[in-house]
């Protein structure tokens, strides 16, 4: 993940979140999260980092979100979600809205898409679920469209302000593992790989779709699977 200005980069490593300065390549900070932490996103203009995962406790399994200061590393707030497990986080370009991919029960379908205000932790909206299992999410630059790639090769495009699912893109072979917008949101690159990327040696592919013309404009075979499940950029 990157801040909107591309100044800081973060990556989850087990129960630890590391923050790097992209310009210098230096490690800026380590966040000691918690054993169930699995996802993170820069929010509030890059001033804070929101982490999510599954809170592990003897009597309960609840999805939990924590808000950290990107500058000082201190824990600012803690939110408990209305879902059992957080399986993905994607912040809007301005960092003022976060899509939380959650499951009401561990391993149960379908996933829910909850829109949160990262400052307060309050739900500000919901997006309709899809039948397939989501693997990647990314906002368009204007923050109005959310693309979601799934394990069955389908890609859903959400109108976020309207809270509705638009016409999906043609299904790709394999699993969608990564997504990226370009050209101001006109182009969407879809990274796909075989469902069992570790056992299947067939190459993956990156397909570029023109959302305005509604057609494929490029397909690039890749020697290795592009991205990994749950990556979004």
C-alpha positions as CSV (number, residue, x, y, z in Angstrom):
1,X,0.0,0.0,0.0
2,X,1.1,3.6,-0.6
3,X,0.0,7.0,0.6
4,X,-1.9,9.1,-2.0
5,X,1.3,11.1,-2.7
6,X,3.5,7.9,-2.9
7,X,5.7,9.1,0.0
8,X,5.2,6.2,2.4
9,X,4.8,2.5,1.9
10,X,3.5,-0.1,4.3
11,X,3.3,-3.8,4.4
12,X,2.0,-6.4,6.8
13,X,4.4,-9.0,8.1
14,X,2.6,-11.5,10.3
15,X,1.5,-9.5,13.4
16,X,3.8,-6.6,12.5
17,X,3.2,-3.6,10.2
18,X,6.3,-1.9,8.7
19,X,6.4,1.6,7.3
20,X,9.0,2.7,4.8
21,X,10.0,6.0,3.2
22,X,9.8,5.4,-0.5
23,X,12.3,8.1,-1.5
24,X,15.1,6.9,0.8
25,X,14.2,3.2,1.1
26,X,14.6,3.5,4.9
27,X,12.4,1.8,7.4
28,X,10.5,4.5,9.3
29,X,8.5,2.6,11.8
30,X,7.3,-0.8,13.0
31,X,3.8,-1.2,14.4
32,X,3.4,-4.1,16.8
33,X,-0.2,-4.9,15.8
34,X,-1.7,-8.1,17.1
35,X,-1.7,-11.8,16.1
36,X,-4.9,-11.6,14.1
37,X,-3.9,-8.5,12.1
38,X,-3.9,-9.2,8.3
39,X,-4.7,-6.0,6.4
40,X,-3.8,-2.3,6.5
41,X,-4.6,0.9,4.7
42,X,-3.4,4.5,4.8
43,X,-6.3,6.8,5.8
44,X,-7.0,10.5,6.6
45,X,-4.6,11.8,4.0
46,X,-1.8,9.5,5.0
47,X,-1.7,10.8,8.5
48,X,-3.0,7.5,10.0
49,X,-3.0,3.8,9.3
50,X,-6.0,1.6,9.8
51,X,-5.3,-2.1,10.5
52,X,-7.9,-4.9,10.5
53,X,-8.1,-8.6,11.2
54,X,-9.6,-11.1,13.5
55,X,-9.5,-10.5,17.3
56,X,-8.5,-13.8,18.9
57,X,-10.0,-14.3,22.3
58,X,-11.1,-17.4,24.2
59,X,-14.8,-16.6,24.2
60,X,-15.3,-14.6,21.0
61,X,-14.2,-14.2,17.4
62,X,-14.8,-10.6,16.3
63,X,-13.5,-8.4,13.5
64,X,-11.4,-5.6,14.9
65,X,-10.0,-2.4,13.5
66,X,-7.2,-0.2,15.0
67,X,-6.3,3.3,14.0
68,X,-2.6,4.3,14.3
69,X,-0.7,7.5,14.0
70,X,1.6,7.3,10.9
71,X,3.9,9.9,12.4
72,X,4.2,8.7,16.0
73,X,3.1,5.1,15.8
74,X,0.8,5.3,18.7
75,X,-2.6,3.6,18.8
76,X,-5.3,6.3,18.4
77,X,-8.5,4.3,18.4
78,X,-9.9,0.8,18.5
79,X,-13.1,-0.2,16.7
80,X,-15.0,-3.5,16.9
81,X,-16.9,-4.4,13.7
82,X,-20.2,-6.1,13.2
83,X,-18.5,-9.0,11.5
84,X,-16.4,-12.0,12.6
85,X,-13.4,-11.4,10.4
86,X,-11.8,-8.6,8.4
87,X,-10.6,-10.0,5.1
88,X,-9.7,-6.8,3.3
89,X,-9.4,-3.0,3.6
90,X,-9.3,-0.4,0.8
91,X,-9.3,3.3,1.4
92,X,-10.7,5.9,-0.9
93,X,-8.1,8.2,-2.5
94,X,-8.8,11.0,0.0
95,X,-8.6,8.5,2.9
96,X,-11.9,9.6,4.3
97,X,-13.8,6.4,3.5
98,X,-12.7,2.8,3.9
99,X,-14.3,-0.3,2.5
100,X,-14.1,-3.2,4.9
101,X,-14.5,-6.6,3.5
102,X,-15.9,-8.7,6.3
103,X,-17.5,-12.1,7.0
104,X,-20.4,-12.5,9.4
105,X,-19.2,-16.0,10.3
106,X,-15.7,-17.4,9.9
107,X,-15.5,-19.1,6.4
108,X,-19.1,-18.4,5.6
109,X,-20.3,-16.7,2.5
110,X,-21.2,-14.1,1.2
111,X,-18.7,-11.4,2.2
112,X,-20.1,-8.0,3.3
113,X,-18.8,-4.7,2.1
114,X,-19.1,-2.0,4.8
115,X,-18.2,1.6,4.2
116,X,-16.6,3.2,7.3
117,X,-15.5,6.6,8.4
118,X,-12.0,5.8,9.7
119,X,-12.1,8.8,12.0
120,X,-15.1,7.6,14.0
121,X,-15.3,3.9,13.0
122,X,-19.0,4.4,12.2
123,X,-20.7,2.7,9.3
124,X,-21.6,5.2,6.5
125,X,-23.0,2.8,4.0
126,X,-23.0,-0.7,2.6
127,X,-22.4,-2.3,-0.8
128,X,-24.3,-5.3,-2.1
129,X,-22.5,-8.6,-1.7
130,X,-21.3,-10.8,-4.6
131,X,-21.6,-14.6,-4.8
132,X,-17.9,-15.2,-5.5
133,X,-15.1,-14.8,-2.9
134,X,-13.4,-11.4,-3.3
135,X,-9.6,-11.4,-3.7
136,X,-8.7,-7.8,-4.6
137,X,-10.2,-4.3,-4.3
138,X,-9.2,-0.9,-5.6
139,X,-10.8,2.6,-5.8
140,X,-10.8,4.6,-9.0
141,X,-8.9,7.9,-8.7
142,X,-12.2,9.9,-8.2
143,X,-13.3,7.6,-5.4
144,X,-16.7,7.0,-6.9
145,X,-16.0,3.5,-8.4
146,X,-14.7,0.5,-6.5
147,X,-13.5,-2.5,-8.5
148,X,-13.6,-5.9,-6.8
149,X,-11.9,-9.0,-8.3
150,X,-13.0,-12.5,-7.3
151,X,-11.8,-16.0,-7.2
152,X,-14.0,-17.1,-10.1
153,X,-12.4,-14.6,-12.5
154,X,-15.3,-12.1,-12.2
155,X,-14.8,-8.4,-11.6
156,X,-17.6,-6.2,-10.1
157,X,-17.7,-2.5,-10.5
158,X,-19.5,-0.6,-7.7
159,X,-21.0,2.8,-7.9
160,X,-20.0,3.8,-4.3
161,X,-22.2,7.0,-3.9
162,X,-25.2,5.1,-5.2
163,X,-24.3,1.9,-3.3
164,X,-25.0,-0.4,-6.2
165,X,-23.3,-3.0,-8.4
166,X,-22.9,-2.1,-12.0
167,X,-22.7,-4.5,-14.9
168,X,-19.7,-6.8,-14.3
169,X,-16.8,-7.2,-16.7
170,X,-16.4,-10.3,-18.7
171,X,-15.1,-13.2,-16.6
172,X,-11.4,-13.9,-16.8
173,X,-9.8,-17.3,-16.7
174,X,-8.5,-18.2,-13.2
175,X,-8.6,-16.0,-10.1
176,X,-8.3,-12.2,-10.0
177,X,-5.4,-11.4,-7.7
178,X,-4.6,-7.7,-8.4
179,X,-6.3,-4.6,-9.8
180,X,-5.1,-1.2,-10.8
181,X,-6.7,1.9,-12.4
182,X,-4.8,4.0,-14.9
183,X,-5.5,7.0,-17.2
184,X,-7.6,8.8,-14.7
185,X,-9.8,5.8,-14.1
186,X,-10.6,5.0,-17.7
187,X,-8.4,1.9,-17.8
188,X,-8.5,-1.0,-15.4
189,X,-5.7,-3.6,-15.3
190,X,-6.7,-7.1,-14.1
191,X,-4.1,-9.5,-12.8
192,X,-5.2,-13.1,-13.0
193,X,-3.6,-16.5,-12.2
194,X,-4.7,-20.1,-12.1
195,X,-6.8,-20.9,-9.1
196,X,-4.1,-23.1,-7.6
197,X,-1.2,-20.9,-8.5
198,X,1.3,-23.0,-6.4
199,X,0.5,-26.3,-8.2
200,X,-0.5,-25.0,-11.7
201,X,2.4,-23.9,-13.8
202,X,0.4,-22.2,-16.5
203,X,1.2,-18.5,-16.8
204,X,-1.1,-15.8,-15.5
205,X,-2.1,-12.7,-17.5
206,X,-2.7,-9.0,-17.1
207,X,-5.7,-7.8,-19.0
208,X,-6.3,-4.1,-19.6
209,X,-10.0,-3.1,-20.0
210,X,-11.1,0.3,-21.3
211,X,-14.2,1.1,-19.1
212,X,-15.4,3.9,-21.4
213,X,-15.2,1.9,-24.6
214,X,-16.2,-1.2,-22.7
215,X,-13.6,-3.4,-24.4
216,X,-10.3,-5.2,-23.8
217,X,-7.4,-3.2,-25.1
218,X,-4.4,-5.4,-24.1
219,X,-3.6,-8.8,-22.7
220,X,-0.1,-9.6,-21.4
221,X,0.9,-13.1,-20.4
222,X,3.0,-13.3,-17.2
223,X,5.6,-16.0,-16.4
224,X,4.4,-16.0,-12.8
225,X,1.1,-15.3,-11.1
226,X,0.6,-11.5,-10.9
227,X,0.0,-10.5,-7.3
228,X,-1.1,-12.7,-4.4
229,X,-4.6,-13.3,-3.1
230,X,-5.9,-10.3,-1.1
231,X,-3.5,-7.8,-2.8
232,X,-5.1,-4.8,-4.3
233,X,-2.4,-2.9,-6.1
